[in-house]
Amino acid sequence: MIEVTGSPDKLINQGLCGRHHDLARLDFGDGAAGISLFNAEARQLPCLVELVERHPEGSQAFIPLNQVPMMVIVAQDDAGVPVNLRAFLSAPGQSVNLHRGTWHGVLAPFEAPGQHAVVDRFGEGDNLEEHWFETAYTVVRA
C-alpha cells in the first residue's frame, strides 16, 4: 500500500509542503513509466471475480483521485496459475503498488465510481496476461 505515514522526509516549497519520498517500487523490464487516468464503475458486495491479470514487464500503481476505497484482489502464483486469492478493502485515499508479475483483480472502486491515476509501463511487447477461472469466486463481507 502507498500512503502517508509519519513525518515527511523533507520540507519543500518554502517549508509549506512535506515530501514523502519514493513510496512505490516502480519496476519495468524495459520501456518507460507512463501515467494514465482511469474512470471506473463502482463495485458492490457480493462481487464476482471471473478473472485476474498480471503484468510481466512492469509494476503498476493505482492512486485514487477522489478518496473512494478500492477492493483489492491479489493471488499467489503456482507455476503460472493464480492460487489462494485474497481480497481486502483499501482505506479512502490509500493507493496500491502492484509489483511486476503479481496476479491481481481489475480496478474495483468500492460502492462509488472511482477516478485513479495509474502509473505503469509503456513499451513494446505483451505486458498483460489474463487468467479466467472456470468457476468464478465471490467476494463477500467477512
C-alpha positions in Angstrom: 0.0 0.0 0.0 1.1 3.5 -0.7 0.1 6.0 2.0 1.5 8.9 4.0 2.6 7.8 7.5 4.7 9.7 10.0 6.6 12.8 9.3 7.7 13.8 5.7 11.2 13.0 4.6 11.8 16.7 3.6 10.0 20.0 3.7 10.0 21.8 0.3 8.3 24.8 -1.4 9.5 27.2 1.3 8.5 24.8 4.1 4.9 24.6 3.0 4.9 21.1 1.6 6.0 17.9 3.1 7.6 15.4 0.7 7.1 11.7 1.5 9.7 10.4 -0.9 9.8 7.3 -3.1 6.8 5.4 -1.8 6.4 2.8 -4.6 8.6 0.3 -6.2 8.4 1.0 -9.9 9.9 -1.9 -11.8 10.0 -2.1 -15.6 11.7 -4.8 -17.7 12.2 -2.2 -20.5 10.1 0.7 -21.8 9.2 3.7 -19.7 6.9 4.8 -16.9 3.6 6.3 -18.1 0.7 7.9 -16.3 -2.9 7.3 -17.3 -6.2 8.5 -15.8 -8.9 5.8 -15.3 -12.6 6.3 -14.6 -14.0 3.0 -13.1 -17.5 1.9 -12.3 -18.4 1.1 -8.7 -18.4 -2.5 -7.4 -20.6 -3.8 -4.6 -20.7 -6.9 -2.5 -21.1 -9.7 -3.3 -18.7 -9.3 -6.1 -17.9 -11.9 -8.7 -14.2 -12.4 -9.7 -14.1 -14.1 -13.0 -10.5 -13.2 -14.0 -7.3 -11.9 -12.7 -4.4 -10.5 -14.6 -0.7 -9.8 -14.2 1.9 -7.7 -16.0 5.2 -9.5 -16.5 7.1 -6.4 -17.8 6.2 -3.8 -15.3 4.7 -2.8 -11.9 1.5 -0.7 -11.5 0.5 1.9 -9.0 -3.2 2.9 -8.6 -3.6 6.3 -7.0 -7.2 7.4 -6.2 -8.1 10.9 -7.1 -11.5 11.1 -5.3 -11.0 9.3 -2.0 -13.0 6.2 -2.9 -11.8 3.0 -1.4 -10.8 0.1 -3.7 -11.5 -3.6 -3.4 -8.0 -5.1 -4.0 -7.7 -8.7 -5.1 -4.4 -10.5 -5.3 -3.3 -14.1 -5.7 -0.2 -16.2 -5.4 1.4 -17.8 -8.4 1.7 -21.6 -8.7 3.5 -22.5 -12.0 1.7 -19.8 -13.9 -1.7 -20.3 -12.3 -3.2 -17.9 -9.7 -4.0 -19.6 -6.4 -5.0 -18.5 -2.9 -7.0 -15.4 -3.8 -7.2 -12.7 -1.1 -9.4 -9.6 -1.2 -9.2 -6.6 1.0 -10.6 -3.0 1.1 -8.2 0.0 0.9 -8.8 3.0 3.1 -10.2 6.1 1.4 -7.3 7.8 -0.3 -5.0 4.9 0.1 -3.0 3.8 -3.0 -1.7 0.4 -4.1 1.5 -0.6 -5.8 1.3 -4.0 -7.5 4.7 -5.5 -8.1 5.7 -6.8 -11.5 4.1 -10.2 -12.2 1.6 -10.1 -9.3 -1.8 -11.7 -10.1 -4.5 -9.2 -9.3 -8.1 -8.3 -9.9 -9.3 -5.5 -12.1 -9.7 -1.9 -10.8 -12.7 -2.0 -8.4 -13.7 1.2 -6.6 -16.0 0.2 -3.8 -19.6 1.5 -3.6 -18.9 4.7 -5.7 -17.3 5.4 -9.1 -13.6 5.9 -8.8 -11.1 8.1 -10.6 -7.5 7.0 -10.5 -4.1 8.0 -11.8 -2.3 4.8 -12.9 1.5 4.6 -13.2 2.6 1.6 -15.3 4.9 0.5 -18.1 4.6 1.8 -21.7 6.6 0.0 -24.3 6.9 -2.8 -26.8 5.9 -6.4 -26.1 2.9 -8.0 -24.4 2.6 -6.8 -20.8 -0.8 -8.4 -20.0 -1.6 -12.0 -19.0 -5.2 -12.8 -18.1 -6.4 -15.9 -16.3 -10.2 -16.7 -16.5 -11.4 -19.0 -13.8 -13.6 -22.0 -14.7 -15.7 -21.1 -11.7 -15.9 -17.5 -10.6 -15.0 -16.6 -7.0 -17.4 -14.5 -4.9 -16.2 -11.8 -2.6 -18.4 -11.3 0.5 -18.0 -9.4 3.7 -16.2 -11.4 6.3 
